[in-house]
Amino acid sequence: ICYFYDKEIARVQSQWAKVQAHQGVKYPKASKHLRRLYEKRRCAVKDYLHKMSRYIADYCEKESINTVVIGDITGIRTDNNLGTRINRQLHSLPYAELYIMLEYKLKMKGIRFVKQEESYSSQCSPLSPEVSFVYAHKANRKQRGLYSSEGATYNADAVGAYNILRKYKKVTGTNINLPVSGLSDTKMIKVAV
């Protein structure tokens, strides 16, 4: 959804800048059309976040899940230069807004919402004794979405989520049964178009 708006915004912005430059305007203002496009993009993102957070809350209620643990990525954008394209994508994602929506929707259903620090969660094997720098191996992430360790292949996002839950278990001392089975077979859920 946002990709369409980003392309259209870039096209309109380019045309408007040419018109303003031709008229000799040094610092052009945004046109009404451009402001409407930005507003439509913002509304599309907000709509998607609401649908996604509602789906998660409804799923947790249906499955009788009483605690949701999510990785805390606060500060991920600071001092992190990953290139122009990746930086633009990373900086445009409204993580704080997603956290707020998830928290209040889960709280309405009586479900706890916990943010857990997630360092090295995507680099450690699910079979390693703990999630830390000592057991982190970047080479195990073979490609986007694929994690390979000790002859077994897993979905990389599932391994990251599994390790975040392991870190939560260690910090709180809760007794959670964490089987490794199912980390290779994941399914994608289409929430909204």
NORKA-V782401 format. One record per residue. N is the residue number from 1. RES is the residue in one small letter. PHI is phi in whole degrees, 0 to 359 (NA if undefined). Layout:
n = {N/N}
res = {RES/RES}
phi = {PHI/PHI}
This chain:
n = {1/2/3/4/5/6/7/8/9/10/11/12/13/14/15/16/17/18/19/20/21/22/23/24/25/26/27/28/29/30/31/32/33/34/35/36/37/38/39/40/41/42/43/44/45/46/47/48/49/50/51/52/53/54/55/56/57/58/59/60/61/62/63/64/65/66/67/68/69/70/71/72/73/74/75/76/77/78/79/80/81/82/83/84/85/86/87/88/89/90/91/92/93/94/95/96/97/98/99/100/101/102/103/104/105/106/107/108/109/110/111/112/113/114/115/116/117/118/119/120/121/122/123/124/125/126/127/128/129/130/131/132/133/134/135/136/137/138/139/140/141/142/143/144/145/146/147/148/149/150/151/152/153/154/155/156/157/158/159/160/161/162/163/164/165/166/167/168/169/170/171/172/173/174/175/176/177/178/179/180/181/182/183/184/185/186/187/188/189/190/191/192/193}
res = {i/c/y/f/y/d/k/e/i/a/r/v/q/s/q/w/a/k/v/q/a/h/q/g/v/k/y/p/k/a/s/k/h/l/r/r/l/y/e/k/r/r/c/a/v/k/d/y/l/h/k/m/s/r/y/i/a/d/y/c/e/k/e/s/i/n/t/v/v/i/g/d/i/t/g/i/r/t/d/n/n/l/g/t/r/i/n/r/q/l/h/s/l/p/y/a/e/l/y/i/m/l/e/y/k/l/k/m/k/g/i/r/f/v/k/q/e/e/s/y/s/s/q/c/s/p/l/s/p/e/v/s/f/v/y/a/h/k/a/n/r/k/q/r/g/l/y/s/s/e/g/a/t/y/n/a/d/a/v/g/a/y/n/i/l/r/k/y/k/k/v/t/g/t/n/i/n/l/p/v/s/g/l/s/d/t/k/m/i/k/v/a/v}
phi = {NA/292/300/299/295/298/296/293/298/298/295/293/297/298/297/294/294/295/297/294/295/296/276/85/280/283/240/290/271/287/282/298/300/294/297/295/296/298/294/297/296/299/294/296/294/297/299/296/296/297/296/293/293/295/298/296/296/295/296/296/293/295/269/58/272/257/219/246/252/233/293/268/254/300/87/293/274/284/50/227/258/249/103/300/293/293/301/298/293/293/282/270/280/273/298/299/296/296/300/296/297/298/299/288/288/289/297/298/262/77/251/287/240/234/261/242/300/236/297/64/290/267/255/269/289/292/264/290/299/207/261/201/301/299/260/279/225/297/294/288/277/290/204/300/89/232/238/235/206/52/82/254/245/231/285/297/293/293/296/299/296/298/289/296/294/297/295/298/299/291/293/271/74/284/263/241/280/241/285/280/297/97/284/266/254/244/235/262/248/271/272/209/250}
